[in-house]
């Protein structure tokens, strides 16, 4: 059902997942600050994404501990009337720019296989 929803709205499951994560971070911020959406809006929210990149490497490194750091700034403006799908669509556009500029090389193969 998730893949069908994403395909219908021309977004990736990854961008939808990012949007869900940003909504969760926003909800925690709101809860910690009185439980109401701030009149001045939310501040810039940040989060880190953990991904198992071992499956994307050739040759397969096998069982190991590794640290790969790739930074791509993905921004999501969460407003009181923001919809999850609109935020996911915006994130999808940002990710497409990252791929086009080859800022996420270890994810390139997965992105092209998905589409």
C-alpha positions as CSV (number, residue, x, y, z in Angstrom):
1,X,0.0,0.0,0.0
2,X,2.9,2.4,0.8
3,X,4.5,1.9,-2.6
4,X,1.2,2.4,-4.4
5,X,0.5,5.6,-2.4
6,X,4.0,6.9,-3.2
7,X,3.7,6.0,-6.9
8,X,0.3,7.6,-7.1
9,X,1.8,10.9,-5.8
10,X,5.0,10.6,-7.7
11,X,7.2,10.5,-4.6
12,X,9.7,7.9,-3.4
13,X,9.2,5.8,-0.3
14,X,12.4,7.5,1.0
15,X,11.0,11.0,0.7
16,X,7.8,9.9,2.4
17,X,9.9,8.4,5.2
18,X,11.8,11.7,5.5
19,X,8.6,13.6,5.7
20,X,7.3,11.3,8.5
21,X,10.5,11.8,10.3
22,X,10.3,15.6,10.1
23,X,6.7,15.5,11.3
24,X,7.8,13.3,14.3
25,X,10.6,15.7,15.2
26,X,8.1,18.6,14.9
27,X,5.6,16.8,17.2
28,X,8.3,16.2,19.8
29,X,9.3,19.9,19.6
30,X,5.7,21.0,20.0
31,X,5.1,18.6,22.9
32,X,8.2,19.8,24.7
33,X,7.2,23.4,24.3
34,X,3.7,23.5,25.7
35,X,1.8,21.3,23.3
36,X,0.6,24.0,20.9
37,X,1.9,24.9,17.5
38,X,4.0,28.1,18.0
39,X,2.5,31.3,16.5
40,X,5.8,32.3,15.0
41,X,6.1,28.8,13.5
42,X,8.6,26.1,14.2
43,X,12.3,26.8,14.2
44,X,14.6,25.0,11.8
45,X,14.6,21.3,12.8
46,X,17.4,18.9,12.1
47,X,17.8,15.2,12.2
48,X,20.3,12.6,11.2
49,X,19.5,9.6,9.1
50,X,21.2,6.3,9.6
51,X,21.4,3.9,6.6
52,X,23.1,0.6,6.2
53,X,25.3,1.3,3.2
54,X,27.1,-2.1,3.2
55,X,24.6,-3.6,0.8
56,X,25.3,-0.8,-1.7
57,X,29.1,-1.4,-1.8
58,X,30.9,-3.7,-4.3
59,X,32.6,-5.8,-3.4
60,X,30.4,-6.6,-0.4
61,X,32.4,-5.8,2.8
62,X,30.6,-8.6,4.7
63,X,30.0,-8.4,8.4
64,X,31.8,-5.3,9.7
65,X,31.4,-2.0,11.4
66,X,31.9,1.0,9.2
67,X,31.3,4.6,9.3
68,X,30.4,6.5,6.1
69,X,29.5,10.1,6.4
70,X,27.5,11.8,3.7
71,X,25.9,15.1,4.3
72,X,23.0,16.4,2.3
73,X,20.9,19.1,3.8
74,X,17.2,18.3,3.4
75,X,14.9,21.0,4.7
76,X,11.2,20.6,5.5
77,X,9.1,23.6,6.5
78,X,6.4,22.2,8.8
79,X,3.5,24.7,9.1
80,X,0.3,24.2,11.0
81,X,-1.6,23.3,7.8
82,X,1.2,21.3,6.2
83,X,0.2,17.9,4.7
84,X,2.5,14.9,4.8
85,X,2.3,14.4,1.1
86,X,3.1,18.0,0.2
87,X,6.2,17.8,2.5
88,X,7.2,14.5,1.0
89,X,6.9,15.9,-2.5
90,X,9.1,18.9,-1.6
91,X,11.7,16.5,-0.1
92,X,11.5,14.3,-3.2
93,X,12.4,17.3,-5.3
94,X,15.3,18.1,-3.0
95,X,16.6,14.5,-3.2
96,X,16.3,14.6,-7.0
97,X,18.6,17.6,-7.0
98,X,21.0,15.8,-4.7
99,X,21.1,12.8,-7.1
100,X,21.5,15.1,-10.1
101,X,24.4,16.8,-8.5
102,X,25.8,13.4,-7.3
103,X,25.9,14.5,-3.7
104,X,24.7,11.0,-2.5
105,X,26.8,8.6,-4.6
106,X,26.2,5.5,-2.5
107,X,22.5,5.9,-3.0
108,X,22.6,6.5,-6.7
109,X,22.1,2.9,-7.7
110,X,19.2,2.4,-5.4
111,X,17.5,5.5,-6.7
112,X,17.7,4.4,-10.3
113,X,16.6,0.9,-9.5
114,X,13.5,2.3,-7.6
115,X,12.3,4.4,-10.6
